[in-house]
């Protein structure tokens, strides 16, 4: 397993985690097999915005003895009173549900208490006015919640809530379709979405990724908005390459789903490569470096992806980005303008022009 360190909390987080959404559909025995296998492979991060109530007892039975080695992301607003997922901002309901979830999971604390699924301004107002936010903060002060997070599909609202400085983790839907304005949750322009990811990295806010396969649509050429299928490995790599991302949370139903997600760990570079996106991505979503490094190797030895990343982060105020850039072995000023990267970039970025801009910005 590969791990990334949360810049604010110091938590060591597996780059592949578990989205528990559909696992309630299987038997307890099959769920236990999938969860145990994931743990044995180094997975340590689980999200509990699941679709069914049985998930909690499944995880409690399988992983209670291992709880101290795991990180749980639990949502304040998810309601399982009916046995299936519901959404509520009623304070008493939220309190009952959080207590119930902790009992079922056989734990007495929450690593990331999530402000749950806010996509509209009115939902954020209700979250505050109904006392749900105060309850979450109360549990944070009591040590029951270690850190506060937010789940959202809307960049504009996410930015507004990040402005409060309450949030240390953002759960956001990231995949090639949504980033190209294709799909139900494709909210915000490509630029707005990338700006949100960059802000998270600059401010040390961890990103946990939901819907990496666009609810499975990207995996089938008949349902993919691009008319072409991607693999799970390509989708996971795409998400992990976005700024600020710490972990990708594919929804698993069973052991086979878990194995397919973890296949990313041993996949060679050519299987992780998603540069094919550049051949069918809408033109209005191109022209932006996504740090995929498909332009490598640079004949002059530049790490073009990192140079672009540090430049983009420095422009939005990341104080550390300029220092990271300074420490690179080669800088934008070392570009010889051979055009090799321009010809290889699947997203049609004029990297040789970018290198001149970046060199002028940093002075090297």
C-alpha positions as CSV (number, residue, x, y, z in Angstrom):
1,X,0.0,0.0,0.0
2,X,1.0,3.6,-0.6
3,X,0.2,6.2,2.0
4,X,-0.1,10.0,2.1
5,X,0.3,12.1,5.2
6,X,-2.5,14.5,6.0
7,X,-0.8,17.9,6.1
8,X,-2.9,19.2,9.0
9,X,-3.7,16.1,11.1
10,X,-0.6,14.0,10.5
11,X,-2.7,10.9,9.8
12,X,-1.1,8.3,7.5
13,X,-3.8,7.6,5.0
14,X,-3.9,4.8,2.4
15,X,-4.3,6.1,-1.1
16,X,-7.0,3.6,-1.7
17,X,-9.8,3.5,0.9
18,X,-13.3,2.0,1.0
19,X,-16.5,3.6,0.0
20,X,-19.0,1.5,1.8
21,X,-22.0,2.5,-0.3
22,X,-23.2,-0.8,-1.8
23,X,-21.6,-3.3,0.6
24,X,-24.8,-3.7,2.6
25,X,-26.2,-5.6,-0.4
26,X,-24.0,-8.6,0.2
27,X,-24.0,-11.2,3.0
28,X,-22.2,-10.5,6.2
29,X,-19.8,-13.3,5.4
30,X,-18.9,-11.8,2.0
31,X,-18.6,-8.3,3.5
32,X,-16.3,-9.6,6.2
33,X,-14.1,-11.3,3.5
34,X,-13.8,-8.0,1.6
35,X,-13.1,-5.9,4.6
36,X,-10.5,-8.3,6.1
37,X,-8.8,-8.5,2.8
38,X,-8.6,-4.8,2.5
39,X,-7.1,-4.4,5.9
40,X,-4.5,-7.1,5.1
41,X,-3.5,-5.1,2.0
42,X,-3.0,-2.0,4.0
43,X,-6.3,-0.1,3.5
44,X,-7.0,2.0,6.6
45,X,-9.6,4.6,5.5
46,X,-13.3,4.0,5.4
47,X,-16.2,6.3,4.5
48,X,-19.7,5.6,5.9
49,X,-22.0,7.5,3.6
50,X,-23.4,4.0,2.8
51,X,-26.7,3.1,1.1
52,X,-27.9,0.7,3.7
53,X,-28.0,0.3,7.5
54,X,-26.5,-3.2,7.5
55,X,-23.1,-1.8,6.6
56,X,-22.5,-0.6,10.1
57,X,-23.0,-4.0,11.8
58,X,-20.9,-5.7,9.1
59,X,-18.0,-3.4,9.7
60,X,-18.4,-3.5,13.5
61,X,-18.3,-7.3,13.4
62,X,-15.3,-7.5,11.0
63,X,-13.1,-4.6,12.1
64,X,-13.9,-3.7,15.8
65,X,-10.7,-5.3,17.1
66,X,-8.7,-3.3,14.5
67,X,-10.4,0.0,15.1
68,X,-7.3,1.8,16.4
69,X,-5.5,1.1,13.2
70,X,-8.3,2.5,11.0
71,X,-9.7,5.9,10.1
72,X,-13.5,6.4,10.0
73,X,-15.3,9.2,8.1
74,X,-18.8,9.5,9.6
75,X,-21.5,11.8,8.3
76,X,-23.6,14.1,10.5
77,X,-26.9,14.2,8.5
78,X,-27.0,10.6,7.1
79,X,-30.1,8.9,8.4
80,X,-30.7,5.1,8.4
81,X,-33.9,5.1,10.4
82,X,-35.7,3.3,7.6
83,X,-32.9,0.8,7.0
84,X,-31.8,2.6,3.9
85,X,-29.9,5.9,3.4
86,X,-31.8,9.1,4.1
87,X,-30.8,12.7,4.7
88,X,-31.9,14.7,7.7
89,X,-31.0,18.0,9.3
90,X,-33.3,17.5,12.3
91,X,-31.0,17.7,15.3
92,X,-32.6,14.9,17.4
93,X,-32.5,12.6,14.4
94,X,-28.8,13.4,13.8
95,X,-28.0,12.8,17.4
96,X,-29.8,9.4,17.5
97,X,-28.1,8.4,14.2
98,X,-24.6,9.2,15.3
99,X,-25.1,7.3,18.6
100,X,-26.5,4.4,16.7
101,X,-23.7,4.3,14.1
102,X,-21.1,4.4,16.9
103,X,-22.7,1.4,18.7
104,X,-23.0,-0.6,15.5
105,X,-19.4,0.1,14.6
106,X,-18.3,-0.8,18.1
107,X,-16.3,2.4,18.5
108,X,-16.5,5.5,20.8
109,X,-14.8,8.0,18.5
110,X,-14.9,9.4,15.0
111,X,-11.8,10.4,13.1
112,X,-13.5,12.7,10.6
113,X,-16.9,14.0,11.5
114,X,-18.4,15.2,8.2
115,X,-20.7,18.1,7.6
116,X,-22.8,15.9,5.3
117,X,-23.7,16.4,1.6
118,X,-24.2,20.2,1.4
119,X,-24.8,21.3,-2.2
120,X,-27.0,24.4,-1.7
121,X,-26.7,27.5,0.3
122,X,-30.0,26.8,2.1
123,X,-28.7,23.5,3.3
124,X,-25.7,25.2,4.9
125,X,-28.0,27.8,6.6
126,X,-30.2,25.0,7.9
127,X,-27.2,23.0,9.2
128,X,-26.2,26.0,11.3
129,X,-29.7,27.2,12.3
130,X,-30.9,23.7,13.3
131,X,-28.0,23.2,15.7
132,X,-26.4,20.3,13.8
133,X,-23.1,22.2,13.4
134,X,-23.1,23.2,17.0
135,X,-23.6,19.5,17.9
136,X,-20.7,18.5,15.7
137,X,-18.4,21.1,17.3
138,X,-19.5,20.0,20.7
139,X,-18.4,16.5,20.0
140,X,-15.1,17.9,18.6
141,X,-14.5,19.7,21.9
142,X,-15.3,16.5,23.8
143,X,-12.8,14.5,21.8
144,X,-15.4,12.2,20.3
145,X,-14.7,13.8,16.9
146,X,-11.0,14.2,16.1
147,X,-11.4,16.4,12.9
148,X,-14.2,18.1,11.0
149,X,-14.8,17.5,7.3
150,X,-17.3,18.4,4.6
151,X,-18.9,16.4,1.8
152,X,-20.2,18.3,-1.2
153,X,-20.5,18.2,-5.0
154,X,-20.6,22.0,-5.4
155,X,-17.3,23.9,-5.7
156,X,-18.8,27.4,-4.9
157,X,-20.5,26.2,-1.7
158,X,-17.4,24.2,-0.7
159,X,-15.3,27.3,-1.0
160,X,-17.7,29.3,1.2
161,X,-17.6,26.6,3.9
162,X,-13.8,26.3,3.7
163,X,-13.7,30.1,4.4
164,X,-14.9,29.4,7.9
165,X,-11.6,27.5,8.6
166,X,-13.6,24.8,10.4
167,X,-12.9,22.1,7.9
168,X,-9.8,19.9,7.6
169,X,-11.1,17.3,5.1
170,X,-13.2,17.6,2.0
171,X,-15.0,14.7,0.5
172,X,-15.6,15.6,-3.2
173,X,-16.7,13.8,-6.3
174,X,-13.7,13.7,-8.7
175,X,-13.5,11.8,-12.0
176,X,-12.7,12.7,-15.6
177,X,-16.4,13.1,-16.5
178,X,-17.4,15.5,-13.8
179,X,-14.2,17.5,-14.3
180,X,-15.2,17.9,-18.0
181,X,-18.8,18.9,-17.2
182,X,-20.3,15.5,-18.0
183,X,-22.7,13.8,-15.6
184,X,-25.2,14.4,-12.8
185,X,-22.7,15.8,-10.3
186,X,-20.6,17.7,-12.8
187,X,-21.1,21.0,-11.0
188,X,-18.7,23.9,-11.7
189,X,-16.4,24.5,-14.7
190,X,-13.2,22.6,-15.2
191,X,-11.3,25.6,-13.9
192,X,-13.5,26.1,-10.8
193,X,-13.0,22.4,-9.9
194,X,-9.3,22.5,-10.4
195,X,-9.0,25.7,-8.4
196,X,-10.8,24.0,-5.5
197,X,-8.4,21.1,-5.6
198,X,-5.4,23.5,-5.6
199,X,-6.9,25.5,-2.7
200,X,-7.1,22.3,-0.7
201,X,-3.5,21.5,-1.3
202,X,-2.4,25.0,-0.6
203,X,-4.3,25.1,2.7
204,X,-3.5,21.6,3.9
205,X,-7.1,20.4,3.5
206,X,-7.2,16.7,2.7
207,X,-9.3,15.5,-0.2
208,X,-11.1,12.1,0.0
209,X,-12.6,11.2,-3.4
210,X,-16.1,9.9,-3.9
211,X,-17.6,8.6,-7.2
212,X,-14.2,8.0,-8.9
213,X,-15.9,5.9,-11.6
214,X,-18.9,8.3,-12.0
215,X,-21.2,5.6,-10.5
216,X,-19.8,3.0,-12.9
217,X,-20.6,5.0,-16.0
218,X,-17.0,5.6,-17.0
219,X,-16.3,1.8,-17.0
220,X,-18.7,1.1,-19.9
221,X,-18.4,2.5,-23.3
222,X,-22.2,2.5,-23.7
223,X,-22.7,4.7,-20.6
224,X,-19.5,6.7,-20.6
225,X,-20.2,10.3,-21.6
226,X,-17.1,10.1,-23.7
227,X,-18.3,7.1,-25.7
228,X,-15.2,5.2,-24.5
229,X,-14.6,3.1,-21.4
230,X,-11.9,3.8,-18.9
231,X,-10.6,1.2,-16.4
232,X,-10.8,1.4,-12.7
233,X,-7.0,1.7,-12.6
234,X,-7.1,4.7,-14.9
235,X,-9.9,6.4,-12.9
236,X,-8.0,5.9,-9.6
237,X,-4.8,7.3,-11.1
238,X,-6.7,10.3,-12.4
239,X,-8.1,11.1,-9.0
240,X,-4.8,10.6,-7.2
241,X,-3.1,13.1,-9.6
242,X,-5.5,15.9,-8.6
243,X,-3.9,18.4,-6.1
244,X,-4.7,17.8,-2.5
245,X,-6.1,14.2,-2.9
246,X,-5.1,11.9,-0.1
247,X,-7.3,8.9,-0.8
248,X,-9.8,7.5,-3.3
249,X,-12.8,5.7,-2.0
250,X,-14.3,3.4,-4.6
251,X,-17.6,1.8,-3.6
252,X,-17.3,-1.9,-3.0
253,X,-19.9,-4.6,-3.0
254,X,-17.8,-7.6,-2.3
255,X,-14.3,-9.1,-2.3
256,X,-14.0,-9.0,-6.1
257,X,-14.6,-5.2,-6.1
258,X,-12.0,-4.7,-3.5
259,X,-9.4,-6.7,-5.4
260,X,-10.2,-4.8,-8.6
261,X,-9.6,-1.5,-6.8
262,X,-6.4,-2.7,-5.2
263,X,-5.1,-3.8,-8.6
264,X,-4.0,-0.2,-9.0
265,X,-1.1,-1.0,-6.6
266,X,0.6,-3.4,-9.0
267,X,-0.5,-1.9,-12.2
268,X,2.3,-0.9,-14.5
269,X,2.6,2.7,-15.7
270,X,1.0,2.0,-19.1
271,X,-2.2,0.7,-17.4
272,X,-2.4,3.7,-15.1
273,X,-1.9,6.1,-18.0
274,X,-5.2,8.0,-18.8
275,X,-3.7,10.2,-21.6
276,X,-6.3,8.7,-23.9
277,X,-8.7,11.2,-22.3
278,X,-7.1,13.9,-24.4
279,X,-8.5,12.2,-27.6
280,X,-12.1,12.6,-26.6
281,X,-12.2,15.3,-23.8
282,X,-14.4,18.3,-24.8
283,X,-12.2,21.0,-26.2
284,X,-13.4,23.6,-23.7
285,X,-12.0,21.4,-20.9
286,X,-8.6,21.2,-22.4
287,X,-5.6,23.6,-22.3
288,X,-5.0,23.1,-18.6
289,X,-2.1,21.1,-17.3
290,X,-3.4,18.2,-15.1
291,X,0.1,17.1,-14.0
292,X,-0.3,13.7,-15.7
293,X,3.4,13.7,-16.8
294,X,2.5,12.2,-20.2
295,X,4.9,14.7,-21.7
296,X,7.8,12.9,-19.9
297,X,10.6,12.3,-20.4
298,X,11.7,15.9,-21.1
299,X,14.9,16.0,-23.2
300,X,16.3,18.8,-21.0
301,X,15.4,16.8,-17.8
302,X,12.6,19.1,-16.5
303,X,9.8,17.6,-14.3
304,X,7.1,19.5,-16.2
305,X,4.3,18.2,-14.1
306,X,5.8,19.4,-10.8
307,X,6.9,22.7,-12.3
308,X,3.3,23.4,-13.4
309,X,1.9,22.3,-10.1
310,X,4.2,24.5,-8.0
311,X,3.4,27.5,-10.3
312,X,-0.3,27.0,-10.0
313,X,-0.1,26.6,-6.2
314,X,2.1,29.6,-5.8
315,X,-0.3,31.8,-7.8
316,X,-3.1,31.0,-5.4
317,X,-1.0,31.8,-2.3
318,X,0.7,28.6,-1.2
319,X,3.6,29.9,0.7
320,X,5.6,26.6,0.4
321,X,5.2,26.2,-3.4
322,X,8.0,28.7,-4.3
323,X,10.4,26.9,-1.9
324,X,9.5,23.5,-3.4
325,X,10.0,24.9,-6.9
326,X,13.4,26.4,-5.8
327,X,14.6,22.9,-4.7
328,X,13.9,21.3,-8.1
329,X,17.0,20.1,-9.9
330,X,15.8,21.8,-13.1
331,X,13.7,24.9,-13.4
332,X,11.5,26.3,-16.2
333,X,14.4,28.5,-17.3
334,X,16.2,25.3,-18.3
335,X,13.6,24.6,-21.0
336,X,15.2,24.5,-24.5
337,X,11.8,25.0,-26.3
338,X,12.3,21.8,-28.3
339,X,8.5,21.2,-28.4
340,X,8.7,17.6,-27.3
341,X,6.1,18.2,-24.5
342,X,3.8,20.2,-26.8
343,X,3.5,17.3,-29.1
344,X,2.9,14.8,-26.4
345,X,0.4,16.6,-24.2
346,X,-3.0,14.9,-24.5
347,X,-4.7,18.0,-23.1
348,X,-3.2,20.3,-25.7
349,X,-1.3,22.5,-23.3
350,X,1.5,24.6,-24.9
351,X,4.0,23.7,-22.3
352,X,6.9,25.5,-23.9
353,X,4.9,28.7,-23.6
354,X,4.1,27.8,-20.0
355,X,7.8,27.3,-19.2
356,X,8.5,30.9,-20.3
357,X,5.7,32.2,-18.1
358,X,6.8,30.2,-15.1
359,X,10.4,31.2,-15.5
360,X,9.4,34.8,-15.5
361,X,7.2,34.3,-12.5
362,X,9.9,32.6,-10.3
363,X,12.9,34.4,-11.8
364,X,14.5,31.1,-12.9
